[in-house]
């Protein structure tokens, strides 16, 4: 009877209070775009936006979006927005022209830099590009901070996407 009770208590503890290292950090929704700290193009042509969510001057959250098209234009931002109402528009201004990047509204990837060292610790993929709603999956841990359980699920996601461009 004593063993049974001890086993039940141990089982309840392991079930109700798993160690933090067994789970990925929760994914937050993208902050308002107006609060972005920076944006730039990645080498793969995706547009990434950086946010400082804890307001300490260090970027700790990133989103990566697919760029649908990009081009030079003398048109104003309002005119270009009228041509692409379902997309986000980022622009680089030059003397007489503008360079526009037309990106999807919702990110394909979300990245977290938990220790704010400039290296992404967790990357999540949103295959439906429908915002943070629970269907995002762990994708990678470039810094190696990912847990064993998250690494295996990330490998499953990566092998399911094998042959596709991220």
Secondary structure, DSSP 8 states (H G I E B T S, - for coil): -HHHHHHHHHHHHHHHS--GGGS---------GGG--EEEE-TTS-EEEEE-TTSSSS--EEEEE-EEEEEEESS-HHHHHHH-TTEEEEEEE-SS-EEEEEEESS-SEEEE-TT-SSS--EEEE-TT-S-SSS--EEEE-TTS---HHHHHHHHHHHHHTTTS--
